[in-house]
Amino acid sequence: MIRTAITIFLLCSGLSAQNFFPILGGQRVGTSVFTFLKIGVSARAAGMSEAVVALKQDASSIYYNPGSLAQFDRTQVAASRISWPADINYDFFSLTHHLFRRHYLGFTAGILHMEPMAETTEYQPHGTGNYFTYQDRFIGLSYGARMTDRFSFGVTFKHVVENLAEYSMSGVLLDMGTFYWTGYRTLRFSAALSNFGAQTKPEGIFSKRYIDRNTGEETVNNSATFSEFSPPAVFRVGTAMEVIENPNSVLTLALQLNHPVDNSETVVLGAEYTLLKAFTVRAGYKLNRPEEDLSLGLGLAVKIGQSRLRVDYAYTNFSYLNDPQRLSIGFSF
């Protein structure tokens, strides 16, 4: 298995070096709305470059693949804080619960927010005296079912809202996912479609303004409606397996292909090593993604009675902006 993983890694590196990936969709960059949904919400997942579609790490896993929901027999709670560049913060919360028999329920919510910012214009670059806010948020409800001891599926319906100053837009999106154990050791295969929905645009109209050369005053030229764009749908397919598994240490390797609607495809490699069921180190790499390509992570798990508390941290490399920091807390009982 290790030799196979190394072979796949070298093959993908060679394809990237031959400029194979950019022709598959790089021209679509910047053609979607609700782009905050592309931000990784979990420090545990981000530490592996989010190659987690085939993993059931904690409650936040259902954000990447609702099919993992039916893999949790215990109630899971997870919360994250992401420090994004430009003093922007992203808070995320998720919950999973086994209802009865083969039925499972999940809840997710997230909010991207910032402090009020001074309004500036082309003709008043030092500020107009007004302030505006920017905020993105979503709330989602998930259902999962375990059809057999090897196969489960899940769906998530989420309501997404974006506010920028006086402009607002909203939409309902759908996530779908599957989780399949192949029967060979711990090898599993999963596929998920996230952020699927109708095209969306801001409400209201946009007024074009200019300075009248005769009077020197700002004048409204005409008004126009906004254009519609698709949400950032992404199809993920991946596999994972514990190549080392004993009471003292576990090594998990993961391989994943991402096919986004607004960018070129990427191959993601992830690894997670756990020592004594308490200390975890993670690493991941995204091929064909120069920004946020390398990821590293650490985790600590503490058993409290019959419950388990986890604290995870992740670092991701940004080439042109400040490197984001992620901190997650998880609890299972």
Buried (B, 14 or more C-beta within 10 A) or exposed (E): EEEEBEEBBEEBBEBBEEEBBEEBBEEBEEEBBBBBBBBBBBBBBBBBBBBBBBBBBBBBBBBBBBBBBBBBEEBBBBBBBBBBEEEBEBBBBBBBBBEEEEBBBBBBBBBBBEEEBEEEEEEEEEEEEEEBEBBBBBBBBBBBBBEEEEBBBBBBBBBBBBBEEEBEBBBEBBBBBBBBBEEEEBBBBBBBBBBBBEEBBBEEEEEEEEEEEEEEEEEEEEEEEBEEBBBBBBBBBBBBBBBBEEEEEBBBBBBBBBBBBBBBBBBBBBBBBBEEEEEBBBBBBBBBBEEBBBBBBBBEBEEEEEEBBBBBBBBBBBEEEEEBBBBBBBBBE
